[in-house]
Amino acid sequence: MGILDGKRVLVTGVITDASIAFSVARLAQEEGADVVLTGYGRLSLVNRIAARLPKPAPVIELDVTNEEHLAALPGNVRQHLDGLDGVVHSIAFGPTDALGGNFLNTPWESVATAVNVSAYSYKSLAMAVAPLFGESGGSIVGMDFDAQVAWPGYDWMGVAKAALEATSRYLARDLGPKGIRSNLISAGPVKTMAAKSIPGFERFEGVWDERAPIGWDMNDPEPAARGVIGLLSDWFPKTTGEVIHVDGGVHAMGV
């Protein structure tokens, strides 16, 4: 019996089988959960990737900035599951001019897009799925990248991640009375499609090679995914508003 036996889990952000979200979906199934995925823009690709899971998972179209999609989400999920116990938010986006060393010149429109998609959508998704949780509540887990410091080239996405961390804390406060936990996994860099689009991403590799005391493999999304699975399980029943670092220990090291 797995630690998610009988759980019903919605996973967003599966684009390729190299993504953290794909590893989360795979591990969730292996640990006994029923999984539904969401995708946007490239549903045929997401469906092909979903077929590579241990058990094929249905895919729901979801643009987290689209109010109609959010309003329809509970009904769409109920076509496959009778409720939810866990939700994974693995969604982030910043326009090209919000990244790559353009911090001082990025226009508000691009900043607003980065914050909306990467942080505000965490609240939007949580509110959309809240009616699907039962009286025992459940767990919402988001994917983070350490916002305690400024990173080269990350610019307004770093600000958006800081907003995500604050958003999770406020959701923990407001959804806690319903038994719904909100936590984030702050993962080390992984060579996903999204990460490769960050200008200067290759600079992170040297940092983690030098500073991770227990090592870090940028080609392996499973450690971060295992952190998500732990937070989705019943093994953290009183943990909420937390940011769990799964980064090889880099966040704790000095120069």
N, C-alpha and C positions, 0 to 999 in steps of 0.2 A: 504494500500500500504506500503510495506516495504522499508527500506532505501537502499536496493540493487535491487529494482524492475527493471527488464530488464537487469541487469548486467550478464556478462558471466565470470565465475570464474574457474580457474584451481587450485586444491588443491593437494599438494604432502604430503606424510608422513602419510597417514591413514593406520594404522596397526591393531588397535583394537578400539572398541567403547569407550575406556577409554582415548584415545589420544586427545590432544588439536586439532589436525587436524580434527578428526571426528566431534568434537563440532563445529569447524569452518564451515565444510561442511553442517552440519545440520542447523546451524543458518543462513548460507548464503541462503539455500533453503527457510527457513521460512521467510527470509526477501526479497524474490522475485527473487533470482539469479538462473540461470541455472549453474549447477556444473558438472565438469568433474574431476575425480580423477586420480592420477598416483600411480603405485606401482612397486615394484621390488623384485623379488625372491620368493614371496609368493602371486602370483596374485589370486590364488583360495581363499585364506584367505581374501584378500582385496575385492574381489567380494562379498564374504559373508557379510562382514562388510558394504559394499556399499548398500546392499539390506536392511539394517536396517535404512537407511536414510528415511526422509519423502517421497522422491521420489527416486527410484533407480537411481544411477549415473553410467555412463560408466566409465570403468577403462582402462587406457593406461599404457603399460609397459614402465618404464623409469628408467634407471640407469644414474644418473646425471654425472657420470665419464666416460660414454661411448659416444664417439663423434657421432657414428652412431645413437644412440637413440636420442641424442640432435638434430641432423640434421633432423631426421624423425618426431620430435615432432610437428612442425607446421601442417604438413599434417595429422598427426593422430588426432590432436585437431579439424581440419576442417571437419573431418568425423562426428563430433558431434555438433560443434558450428561454426558459421561463423566468429568468431574472439574472442578476449578476452578484458575484462575491468579490470581484477584483477588476480593476481597470488599469491599463498601462498607457501612459501618455509619453510617446516617443516622437514628438513633433517639434521641429524648429526650422526656422528659415529667416535669412536676412538678405536683402538685396545686395548686389555686388558692391555698391558704393557705401554700404554700411560696414564693410570689412576691408582688410588689407592695408591698414595704415591711413585711412581717410577719415579718422575719427573727428577731427576738427571741422571738416567740410561736409559731412553727411547731412543732407536735408532732412527736415522733420518727417516728410512723407516716408522716407526709407526707414527712419528710426521707428516710426509708428507701425510700419509693417512688421519689422523685426519683433517688437514688443507684443504686438497683437497675436502673431502666429506662435511665438515661442513662449510667451508668459500668460497673457490674458486668456489664451485658448485653454490653458490648464483649468481655469475657473469655469470657462464655458463648457468644457467637456464634463467636468464634475457635476455641474448643475443639470446637464442634459441626462446623465446616467443616474443621478441620485434616486429617481423614482423606481429604478430597477433593483435597488438594494432592499433586502428584507429587514425585519426587525432586529436581526443580529448585526446589521451593518456590513462592513467589508473594508476593502483597502484600495486606495488609489495611489499609484506610484508613478512618478515622473522621472525623466532622464535629464541630468544636470551636468554641467562642466564647471568646475570650481570657480565660483565668482568672488572669492575672497581677495583675489589679486588681479592685476591687469596683465593680459597675455599679449604677446606680439601678434598683430594683425587681427585679433579677435574683435576688438573695437566695440561696436554697438551690440553685437551678439553677447559680449560679456555683460553689458548693462542689462540686456534682456534676460540673461540667466540669473542675474542678481534679482531682477523683478520676479522671476519664476520662484526663487527661493522664498522671497517674501510672500508671494501668493500662496505657496504651500502652507506657510505658517498660519496665514489667516483662514485658509480652508480648514486646517486642523482645528482652529478655534471654533469655527461656525458649524462644521459638520460633525465634530466630536460628539455632541449630544445625541446624534443619530447613530452613533457607533461606527461612523465612517472615519478611517484613518487616512492621513495624507502625508506621504514621505517621498523623498527624492534619493536617487542613487547618483552620486557625483562620480562619474566614470573617468578613468584615464583615457587618453586618446586611442581610438580604434579606427583602422583604415576602412571606414564605411564610405558609401557614395557621398553622403552629406559632408563628411570630414574632408574628403579630398577636394571639395569645392572651396575650402577655406584657404585664401592666399597665405603662403608661408607655412602650411600645415606641417611640412617636412621638418620644420625647426623643432617641433615638439618631440620628435623621435630622440634627438640627442639629449634633451632634458630628462626624459624618462629613463634612457639608458644609463645616465650618470647618477640620477637621484633616487630611483626607486629601490629602497633597501631590500625588498623581496622580489625585485624584478618585475618587468612588465612586457607583455607581448602585444604589440599594436595590431597584430593579425588575428588576435583571439578575443572575440566578443563574449565568450562564455563566462568569465569571472564577473563581469558587470551584470550579465543576465541572471546569474545565480543569486546575486544580491537582490535583484527584483523579485525573484521567486521566493526568497526568504521573507521579504516584506509583504508579499501577497498571502503568505501562509498564516496559520494561527500561532506561529512561534514568536510573533511580536505583537501580542494582543494589546499592550499598553504603550506602544511606541507610535507617536504621531508628531508632526511638525519637525521631523528630523531630516538631516542631510547625511546619508551614509556614504563615506568615501570608499570607493573600490578603485584604487588608482596605484596600487603597489606601495603606498605609503608616502608618495611624493608630497602630498599636502602638508605632512607633518615635519618635513625636513627643512632645515635652514640652508644657507649657501654651502 
